[in-house]
Amino acid sequence: MDNNDTPQQDPKSIGRKVYEWLISVGVPAVLAAGLVAAAYGLLVYFGMITLTSCTVSYTKLPDGTVSAQGAVAKPVHVTK
């Protein structure tokens, strides 16, 4: 089974849904936003949400020209 067969939800859309749910049950908007932000912070801290990374390298030659190379790496979700 290919890993791309199962679509994954965007963390922002999940956070928006949680925020709207908290508002609907009567939590003040500022507190709801703080709770969602704290949840994001914890998930990033524990590595459950993997962020993209990028690498860039450059070389400056004696004649003054600069050669640059870069790449953006998308995280790969591995399931067992």
C-alpha positions as a printed Julia matrix, in Angstrom:
80×3 Matrix{Float64}:
   0.0    0.0     0.0
   1.4    3.36   -1.01
   1.62   6.0     1.7
  -0.03   8.55   -0.63
  -3.3    6.55   -0.72
  -4.51   8.0     2.59
  -5.09  11.75    2.49
  -3.93  13.67    5.57
  -5.68  16.73    6.93
  -3.87  20.02    7.11
  -3.06  20.89   10.76
  -4.42  24.41   10.19
  -7.86  23.09    9.2
  -7.91  20.82   12.27
  -6.98  23.75   14.5
  -9.67  25.89   12.92
 -12.27  23.19   13.58
 -11.17  22.86   17.23
 -11.26  26.65   17.63
 -14.78  26.84   16.17
 -15.92  23.95   18.39
 -14.54  25.67   21.5
 -16.36  28.87   20.53
 -19.61  26.92   20.02
 -19.44  25.4    23.52
 -19.04  28.84   25.1
 -15.29  29.29   25.53
 -14.22  32.94   25.02
 -12.48  33.55   21.69
  -9.17  34.67   23.25
  -9.01  31.59   25.48
  -9.95  29.29   22.59
  -7.19  30.76   20.42
  -4.71  30.37   23.29
  -5.66  26.73   23.81
  -5.25  25.91   20.11
  -1.9   27.73   20.01
  -0.71  25.85   23.1
  -1.74  22.55   21.53
   0.24  23.4    18.37
   3.24  24.32   20.49
   3.15  21.02   22.36
   2.76  19.0    19.17
   5.72  20.74   17.56
   7.77  20.39   20.74
   7.16  16.64   20.89
   7.83  16.27   17.16
   4.37  15.09   16.18
   4.04  17.82   13.58
   7.12  17.73   11.38
   8.02  20.94    9.65
   9.61  21.18    6.26
  13.29  21.9     6.06
  15.48  23.55    3.5
  19.18  23.52    2.76
  21.21  26.01    0.81
  24.87  25.98   -0.08
  26.89  28.42   -2.12
  30.35  28.72   -3.54
  32.09  31.99   -4.31
  34.72  31.62   -7.0
  37.93  33.71   -7.21
  36.54  35.68  -10.17
  33.61  36.89   -8.0
  30.83  34.68   -9.36
  28.6   32.91   -6.89
  27.07  29.49   -7.45
  24.12  28.58   -5.17
  22.2   25.34   -4.76
  19.15  24.76   -2.59
  16.52  22.18   -1.81
  13.29  22.04    0.18
  12.54  18.73    1.87
   8.96  17.72    2.59
   8.57  15.42    5.6
   7.76  11.8     4.85
   5.11  10.19    7.06
   6.07   6.6     7.82
   3.49   4.21    9.21
   4.09   0.72   10.51
